[in-house]
Amino acid sequence: MFDIDNALIVRLLDLVGIGVFALSGALMAVRLRQTLVTAAFFALVTGVGGGSVRDLLIGAPVFWIQDGAIAAVCIAIALVVWITPERWWQGQLLEWADAVGLAAYAVFGTAKAIAWGVPPAPALLMGVITGCVGGTIRDILAGVPSIIVRPEVYVTAAALASGLFLLLQWLGAGTPVAAVTGAVAGFILRGAAIRWSLALPAYRDPKSG
């Protein structure tokens, strides 16, 4: 059975996911010219949003309630973003930070679900939820169209990371190999979508054609 407590690489993916999602939340608030308090709130809900929903669904204690350092790190990240020059954070940094968080958090969410006895198929969905919900909450709070309702590849990248992790585990690969491979694959797919605007076909009513 998968032992999440002994999987250092998976724990690292968790921390990376939280940190970069918190960064993306703080960046969104700063670009909207919000206060430090709002930036900290954005960082926190973006960093822990997906994991909180996952823990509630699988019946686990909500992780950041059990570890006060996580909220402190999210707030510290918001403070760093808020007090540093805006030119440091220009370009597509928000999108790339979100891509890192998406891939890392999707793998960790799946791993934690498996560790709590969730079967593989719903565990994969827990990974997708973990990777996608934080960014969705951020976009809703910011009043911008959420990435998950646009055809651009996003949820698919999270599913790839989670699914590949599960597949490699099933094939007997070690947890570090499965986790890193899944996260890297998800990040590459999401990165390609950012770089080349890759998108899935949108629904088209056959009657309208």
RODO-2510 file (C-alpha; in nm, 4 decimals, decimal comma):
residues 209
     n   res          X          Y          Z
     1     m     0,0000     0,0000     0,0000
     2     f     0,1116     0,3558    -0,0730
     3     d     0,2587     0,5176     0,2390
     4     i     0,2297     0,8910     0,1997
     5     d     0,4151     0,9616     0,5247
     6     n     0,7343     0,8055     0,3875
     7     a     0,7098     0,9583     0,0397
     8     l     0,9255     1,2687     0,0697
     9     i     0,8951     1,3554    -0,2978
    10     v     0,5155     1,3565    -0,2757
    11     r     0,5280     1,5826     0,0300
    12     l     0,7562     1,8140    -0,1636
    13     l     0,5018     1,8269    -0,4462
    14     d     0,2390     1,9244    -0,1900
    15     l     0,4474     2,2154    -0,0634
    16     v     0,5363     2,3262    -0,4161
    17     g     0,1701     2,3192    -0,5151
    18     i     0,0641     2,5232    -0,2143
    19     g     0,3449     2,7756    -0,2588
    20     v     0,3016     2,8458    -0,6274
    21     f    -0,0767     2,8572    -0,6044
    22     a    -0,0425     3,1075    -0,3197
    23     l     0,1931     3,3054    -0,5433
    24     s    -0,0581     3,3054    -0,8277
    25     g    -0,3315     3,4250    -0,5927
    26     a    -0,1177     3,7080    -0,4587
    27     l    -0,0182     3,8088    -0,8120
    28     m    -0,3809     3,8266    -0,9155
    29     a    -0,4639     4,0543    -0,6226
    30     v    -0,1664     4,2808    -0,6900
    31     r    -0,2560     4,3137    -1,0575
    32     l    -0,6025     4,4193    -0,9453
    33     r    -0,4419     4,6839    -0,7203
    34     q    -0,5825     4,5316    -0,4018
    35     t    -0,4700     4,5818    -0,0422
    36     l    -0,2195     4,3621     0,1400
    37     v    -0,5045     4,2021     0,3338
    38     t    -0,6802     4,1091     0,0096
    39     a    -0,3549     3,9785    -0,1400
    40     a    -0,3029     3,7580     0,1662
    41     f    -0,6595     3,6309     0,1420
    42     f    -0,6184     3,5539    -0,2283
    43     a    -0,2912     3,3730    -0,1575
    44     l    -0,4463     3,1633     0,1189
    45     v    -0,7648     3,0565    -0,0582
    46     t    -0,5783     2,9842    -0,3810
    47     g    -0,3066     2,7895    -0,2016
    48     v    -0,5350     2,5725     0,0119
    49     g    -0,8650     2,5753    -0,1784
    50     g    -0,8236     2,2574    -0,3809
    51     g    -0,6712     2,0618    -0,0953
    52     s    -0,9467     2,1697     0,1425
    53     v    -1,2202     2,0440    -0,0907
    54     r    -1,0279     1,7187    -0,1407
    55     d    -0,9911     1,6588     0,2331
    56     l    -1,3586     1,7257     0,2965
    57     l    -1,4566     1,4790     0,0232
    58     i    -1,2284     1,1962     0,1386
    59     g    -1,3026     1,2447     0,5074
    60     a    -0,9539     1,3607     0,6062
    61     p    -0,8768     1,6441     0,8499
    62     v    -0,8423     1,9652     0,6500
    63     f    -0,4658     1,9837     0,6143
    64     w    -0,3980     2,3509     0,6737
    65     i    -0,6113     2,3572     0,9865
    66     q    -0,3797     2,0906     1,1284
    67     d    -0,0605     2,2717     1,0217
    68     g    -0,0563     2,6410     1,1006
    69     a     0,2689     2,6936     0,9111
    70     i     0,0882     2,6551     0,5791
    71     a    -0,1284     2,9624     0,6299
    72     a     0,1772     3,1550     0,7491
    73     v     0,3688     3,0625     0,4336
    74     c     0,0798     3,1716     0,2093
    75     i     0,0568     3,5057     0,3874
    76     a     0,4348     3,5518     0,3729
    77     i     0,4300     3,4904    -0,0029
    78     a     0,1591     3,7544    -0,0402
    79     l     0,3693     4,0016     0,1602
    80     v     0,6741     3,9410    -0,0604
    81     v     0,4713     3,9970    -0,3766
    82     w     0,3022     4,3077    -0,2350
    83     i     0,6229     4,4863    -0,1269
    84     t     0,8396     4,4044    -0,4294
    85     p     0,8494     4,5967    -0,7603
    86     e     0,5751     4,5049    -1,0039
    87     r     0,8298     4,4552    -1,2831
    88     w     0,9506     4,1427    -1,1015
    89     w     0,6148     3,9793    -1,1614
    90     q     0,5317     4,0896    -1,5155
    91     g     0,4710     3,8654    -1,8152
    92     q     0,3122     3,5239    -1,7852
    93     l     0,4467     3,4424    -1,4400
    94     l     0,0952     3,3971    -1,3012
    95     e     0,0132     3,1423    -1,5714
    96     w     0,3398     2,9522    -1,5270
    97     a     0,3112     2,9493    -1,1478
    98     d    -0,0405     2,8160    -1,1868
    99     a     0,0904     2,5449    -1,4234
   100     v     0,3459     2,4272    -1,1676
   101     g     0,0853     2,4223    -0,8921
   102     l    -0,1645     2,2409    -1,1105
   103     a     0,0716     1,9552    -1,1944
   104     a     0,2291     1,9148    -0,8510
   105     y    -0,0959     1,9430    -0,6589
   106     a    -0,2808     1,7027    -0,8901
   107     v    -0,0282     1,4294    -0,8149
   108     f    -0,0298     1,4959    -0,4429
   109     g    -0,4099     1,5027    -0,4307
   110     t    -0,4270     1,1633    -0,5973
   111     a    -0,1588     1,0213    -0,3704
   112     k    -0,3354     1,1413    -0,0570
   113     a    -0,6683     1,0033    -0,1740
   114     i    -0,5094     0,6620    -0,2363
   115     a    -0,3488     0,6748     0,1071
   116     w    -0,6948     0,7314     0,2583
   117     g    -0,8355     0,4242     0,0862
   118     v    -1,0048     0,5929    -0,2082
   119     p    -1,0257     0,3660    -0,5186
   120     p    -0,8139     0,4665    -0,8206
   121     a    -1,0862     0,6241    -1,0380
   122     p    -1,2207     0,8646    -0,7734
   123     a    -0,8626     0,9185    -0,6525
   124     l    -0,7789     1,0491    -0,9984
   125     l    -1,0716     1,2892    -0,9709
   126     m    -0,9481     1,3995    -0,6280
   127     g    -0,6191     1,4894    -0,7942
   128     v    -0,7987     1,6964    -1,0572
   129     i    -1,0040     1,8715    -0,7896
   130     t    -0,6933     1,9402    -0,5824
   131     g    -0,5152     2,0885    -0,8812
   132     c    -0,7995     2,2937    -1,0261
   133     v    -1,0223     2,4246    -0,7484
   134     g    -0,7779     2,6753    -0,5963
   135     g    -0,7268     2,8545    -0,9266
   136     t    -1,0997     2,8477    -0,9920
   137     i    -1,1723     3,0151    -0,6581
   138     r    -0,9041     3,2761    -0,7330
   139     d    -1,0598     3,3605    -1,0697
   140     i    -1,4117     3,3816    -0,9269
   141     l    -1,2987     3,6183    -0,6504
   142     a    -1,1118     3,8298    -0,9055
   143     g    -1,4155     3,8475    -1,1327
   144     v    -1,2314     3,7069    -1,4349
   145     p    -1,3401     3,4140    -1,6546
   146     s    -1,2206     3,0925    -1,4950
   147     i    -0,9708     2,8894    -1,6936
   148     i    -1,1829     2,5754    -1,6519
   149     v    -1,4679     2,7233    -1,8568
   150     r    -1,2384     2,8066    -2,1476
   151     p    -1,1382     2,5455    -2,4058
   152     e    -0,7668     2,5932    -2,3336
   153     v    -0,6059     2,2740    -2,1989
   154     y    -0,6112     2,2897    -1,8176
   155     v    -0,8186     2,0204    -1,6485
   156     t    -0,6762     1,7745    -1,9013
   157     a    -0,3238     1,8519    -1,7785
   158     a    -0,4268     1,7800    -1,4202
   159     a    -0,5894     1,4535    -1,5302
   160     l    -0,2730     1,3542    -1,7162
   161     a    -0,0571     1,4149    -1,4088
   162     s    -0,2920     1,2183    -1,1838
   163     g    -0,3546     0,9379    -1,4320
   164     l     0,0109     0,8856    -1,5173
   165     f     0,0992     0,8739    -1,1485
   166     l    -0,1633     0,6041    -1,0905
   167     l    -0,0565     0,4083    -1,3984
   168     l     0,3100     0,4051    -1,3011
   169     q     0,2181     0,3018    -0,9462
   170     w     0,0123     0,0164    -1,0868
   171     l     0,3028    -0,0888    -1,3091
   172     g     0,5264    -0,1085    -1,0043
   173     a     0,7290     0,2089    -1,0387
   174     g     0,8428     0,3599    -0,7135
   175     t     0,6519     0,6500    -0,5658
   176     p     0,9231     0,9101    -0,6419
   177     v     0,9447     0,8040    -1,0073
   178     a     0,5668     0,7934    -1,0498
   179     a     0,5149     1,1255    -0,8740
   180     v     0,7850     1,3199    -1,0576
   181     t     0,6955     1,1714    -1,3955
   182     g     0,3272     1,2491    -1,3514
   183     a     0,3919     1,6044    -1,2347
   184     v     0,6401     1,6767    -1,5135
   185     a     0,4043     1,5386    -1,7790
   186     g     0,1164     1,7496    -1,6499
   187     f     0,3352     2,0592    -1,6398
   188     i     0,4640     2,0023    -1,9942
   189     l     0,1120     1,9682    -2,1298
   190     r    -0,0080     2,2788    -1,9483
   191     g     0,3061     2,4663    -2,0521
   192     a     0,2480     2,3732    -2,4140
   193     a    -0,1071     2,5044    -2,3824
   194     i     0,0248     2,8357    -2,2482
   195     r     0,2959     2,8622    -2,5115
   196     w     0,0907     2,7621    -2,8148
   197     s    -0,2676     2,8229    -2,6952
   198     l    -0,3577     2,4551    -2,7206
   199     a    -0,7281     2,3935    -2,6697
   200     l    -0,9758     2,1103    -2,6850
   201     p    -1,2584     2,1336    -2,9397
   202     a    -1,5533     2,3271    -2,7996
   203     y    -1,9071     2,1927    -2,8275
   204     r    -2,0849     2,2767    -3,1512
   205     d    -2,4527     2,2063    -3,1967
   206     p    -2,4849     1,9719    -3,4967
   207     k    -2,8129     2,1391    -3,5906
   208     s    -2,6410     2,4723    -3,6347
   209     g    -2,4016     2,3330    -3,8961
***
